[in-house]
Amino acid sequence: MLTYFLLFLGASAAAAATGVIFKPGDWYESLNRPDFTPPNWAFPVAWTYIYVSVAYATARVAQLDGSQLALALFAVQIALNTLWTPVFFGAHRVRLAMIVLVLLWIAVAAMLLAFLRVDMIAGLLVFPYLVWLCIAAALNWRIWRDNPRPERVG
């Protein structure tokens, strides 16, 4: 189980690295953001919890029969998760980031259901991730809506 956990945590660390490479910066600070925007310190705390708990949940699932779909969905969601940060913070493509986020939400919801079918505890460990993505989607949507031209010009 430890080997699986470290492998899935490594994949999560790769996704998390995009947050180190593509930081919010002045562009993000200049945007109109909704009142419900969490404080900046909450983002690394939430993502650390999510990445560790989902890596553990995936390690649990990987050891069980019938886990193929669940593992494939983990791969899809971690790829989409890795993509969102450079699209939003790097390219400043807020609308495209919203599309990526919707696809990510669908992938995580499907992964949660697949995990629940294989291991109830693993599925429950994914639930906070889906909740956090709802918050992220609401933020992304409001930034898109409340900023007439949030995309980088030129």
Secondary structure, 3 states (H helix, E strand, C coil): CHHHHHHHHHHHHHHHHHHHHCCCHHHHHCCCCCCCCCCCCHHHHHHHHHHHHHHHHHHHHHCCCCCHHHHHHHHHHHHHHHHHHHHHHHCCCHHHHHHHHHHHHHHHHHHHHHHHHHCHHHHHHHHHHHHHHHHHHHHHHHHHHHCCCCCCCC
